[in-house]
Amino acid sequence: MHQLKTILEVIYSVGDIDKVKNFFCDYGGLSAVGVFKTNASVLKFWNLKEEATADEVLIQFNKHSSGKLRLVKFNNVSQEIIRSSQKPWDTGGIMDINLRVPEVAKTFNEIRDLGWHGLSDPLLQTMGPFKLYDILMQGYDDIIVAFTHRVEPSLELPEGYKIPSHIYNSSLTVKSLEESRDFYENQLGFILLNEYEVKKEEAVENMFGIPMNMITDVTCKANIFSLDGTRDVMFQLCEFEGVDGKDFSNLAIPPNKGLLLYRCEVENIESYYTNLLKKEVKIYRELQEIIIEPYGSVKCFALPSPDGVWWEFLEKTN
């Protein structure tokens, strides 16, 4: 019997690996726990040409084993930006990753000086049972990071870090919440944690940057999932009713730049893989052994979501 464990990593394909590493490590206080050359078996798994190479930096918060960020700099390949000049309501690929910070307003001012910009000023948000200060910031390679501070229920954060957080959440903007929920819940077997809607009743500034004369006609519907039923690493599906955007679904593939894919851990991966085949889930890459440092040899396969998000599942064999 298989067991879904967690999202180990989010892979971030970068244009300038040193600049991105310096932001998360020198500014944020996270740790670069490994510097690697991408193994040839992974490059082949990603269907890249033989001349392609890649450099990696694995970033972790305070020895937290999940929700890590792996920077990958591809070489000798042509690339596009996955979500170029993106807006939150554009569909396809990974819209953002979420990181906790002690003071959202302070983070906003500090990283704006580093070249990031906000889709709004920091705002107090109500999302389901939570109240939090939240700001979506657009940074390198056009990625968006949500920097958050939870007010209710209150959450104590470790001291001594500008970003005292692993990737605890991430957002996917989808064309059909119903179709995507069925895929993740009934096909992949993920666990629904919460569902909520955000709708403004008056013309106000909003974290998504939707024009104020439109915001009362827009509803953001969200479903929050995790692999194991805990809130350690989650992701949320978001559907924006009332505003249409671009569709980046065909671009969320290696070696394109931006938030590229999720890498998840599974126990008894053969059972899980066989179960998905029986359900006729589309598979990108069949189950095979590849080498991913620092884990060594792993069994791994990949599949796409209805909105083109690349999901990798692995089991460590060492």
N, C-alpha and C positions, 0 to 999 in steps of 0.2 A: 504494500500500500504506500502511495506517495504522500509526501507532506510538503506543502508550500511553506517556505521559511521567511524570506524577506527580500527587499530590494537592496542588494549589496552596494550597487554603484549606479550613478548616472554618468554616462560618457559625454564629455563636452569636447567637441572637435574645434580647435582654436586656431586663430591666425597667428598669434604671438604668444607662445607658451610661457615665456619668461614674464611678460606683462601680466598675464592672467594669474600665474602662480604667485607673483609678488602681491597682487591684490588680496587673494584669499589667505596667504600665509603671512606676508609682512604687515599688511594692514589688518586683516581679520584675526590673525593669531592661530589659524589652523596649521596642521603639520603636514609637510611633504614626507610621506612615509616610504616612498619608493620612486626611483627614477629608472625607467626601463626603455629598451628598444622593443617595439611591438614584435612579437614572435611571428615568423613567416606563416605559421598555421592559422593565426588570427587574420592576417591580411588575405590569405586565400579564402578563409571562411567568409570574409567580407567581399569576396569576388573582385579584388583589386588586381591590377596588372603586376607582372613580376618585378618591374622596376620600382614599384611603390615601396616606401619604407615609412615608418612612423616612430615618433618619440613620445613617451608617456611620463606623466607625473601623477602619482596617486596621492590625493589629499584627504585627510581624515581629521575629525574633531576629537581630540582628547581620548584616543584609543577606542572610540565608538566603532563597533564592528560592522555596522550597517550605515546606509545613507552616505557613503563616501562619494567623492567627486574625482573622476579620472579624466585628466586633460590629455588629449591626443593631438599631436601636430603631425599631419600627413605631409609627406615629401614626394616629389616627382609625380604628382597627380593634378588634374584640373578639378576645381571645386566651385560650388555655389553656396551662398548663404541659405540655410534651410528656411528661416522665417525672416526674409529681408524686409526691413522697414515695417516690422510687424505691429499689429494692433492686437489686444487681447481677444477680440472676437473673430480674428482670422483662424480658420480651422487647419488641422493637420500638424503632425509633429508634436513636440513638447513645448507648451507655451511658457512655463516658468518652473523654477525651483524655489522652495520656501526655506528661509533661514531666520532663526530667532536672533534678535538683538536687544540689548538692555534699554536703549532709548532710540526710538525710530527717528525723531526729529534730529537728533545729533548725528545718527548714521546718514540721514538724508543730506545734511549740510556737508559732512566730511567727504562722502563719496561723490557728491556733485563736483567738488573741487578736484576730484580725480578723473573727471570726464564722463561720469554717469549722469543721466537725467531722469527725472521723475515723470510719470504719466499724469500725476497730480501732486499736490502737496500732501504730507501725511494726514490721514483721516482716521477717525475712530469708527470702526465698522462693527456691525452685529452680524455674525454668521452662524446660524443655527443657535446652539447653546452658548456660544462664545462671544465675548466682546474683546476687540483687539485694535491696537494701532497698526496700520498697514500701509505700506507704500510699494508700488511697483516701480522698479528702477530698470532702465534699459542701459546695457553696457556693451562690452566687447562682443564682436561678431553678432550684434543685434539681439543678444539673449536678454530675457527679462528675469530678474530675481525679485521675489516678494520678500521684503524685510519686515518682520512682524514682532510685536510685543503684546503678549496676551495680558489683558487687564482682569477679565473675569472668565472662569475662575483664575485667580492669580497663579503665576508660575515663577518659581525661583530659578534663576539662571546662574551658572558658574561665573565667578568673578575673574577678571584679568584678561578678558578677550573682547575684542570689538565685535566678533561674530562667534558667540558661545553656542554653536549649534552644528549638528550634522544636518543633512538634507532630510527634514522631517516630513515634508509634503511637496507636492508638485502638481501642476495643473495641465490638463489636456483639454483644449477647446474642440468640441466634436460637432458634427453636423446633426446627428440624431442621438439625443441622450438615451432614448428607448433602445435603439439598436446597440449602442455602446454598452449600456448596462447589461443587456442580455449577453453580449460577448464576454465581458469580464466576469459576470456572476455565473452564468450558466454554461459557458463554454470553457473558460479558463479556471473557474472555481474560486475566484477571489471573493473576499467577504465584504459586504456592504456595511459600513460603519454608521453613515449618517446621510441625510438628504435635506436640502434646504433651498429656498429661493431668495434672491435679492431683487427687490423692486422699489424704486424711489417714487414717492407720492407727490413730490414737488421738484421743481427745477433746481438741483443742487449739484455742486462739484462731486465727482465720484472717482474712485480709484482707477477705473478703467480708461478714463479720458474720453468718455462718450459725451458729445456736446449736450449742454444743459437743456437746450430746447427739445432734445430727443429722449432724455433719460427716463421720463415718465412713461414712455411707450416701450421701454426695453425691460425684459425680465431675464435675469441670469439664474438658470436652474443648475444645481450642482448635486452630484453624488460622490461621496467620499468612500474609497476602498482601501483595504490593505490585503496583503497576501495571507497573513497569519491571524488576522482579527485584532491585533494590537494597534496602538496609535504611534508606535515607534517610527515607522516609515509608511506614509500614506501617499495616495495620489487622488486627485479629484477630477471628475469629468464635468466640464462646464458647457452648457448650451445657452447661447444668447438669442433670445427671441425678440425680434423687432429691429435687429441691425444685421446687415450682411457684410461679410468681408472676403478676403482672398482665401484660397485653399492651397496649402503647402504640402498636401499629403504625399505627392510624388517626389518631394525633395528630401524627406527625412530618411536618407540612406547614406551609408559610408561612401565616399569620404567627405561629404558636405559639411559645412561649418555651422556650428551652433550646438544646442543641446540635442544630442544625436540619438541616444538609445538608453533603455534601462537594462541592467544586468542583474538577474535575480537568482537566488539560491533555492534549490529543490532537493529534498531527500528522496531517494529512489526515483531517479529521473527517468529510467526506462519505463516504469509504470505510468508516470505522468505523460510521457511522450506517446505511449501506446493508447492511453485514454483519449488524448487529443486527436490522434489519427482516427479512432473509432467515431469521434464526433465530426469528422471531416473538417477540422480546423485547418485553414491554409497554413502551410509551413514555408518559411523562407529558406532555411538551411536545415537539412536533416541532422539527426542526432549523430555526433561524431566526437572524437577526442581532439582537443586542441590544447595549446599551452598558453595560459594566462598568468603572468607574474603578478603578485608573488605567490599565487595559489599552486603553480605548477600545472601538471596535467589535469584537465577537467573534461567531463562529458558535457556537451553543449549543443543546443539547437536554438533556432531563432524563428520568430513568426511576426506577422504584421497585425496591427489592430485595424478596425474598419476605417480609421482616419490615418493610416500609414505610419503609426508609431512602431518602431522596431523594438521588439522585446526579445532579450536573450535569457535563456534559462540554463543554469549550470549545476553540476554536482562535482565537488572536489573528490578526486580519486586517491590523493595521498593521505 
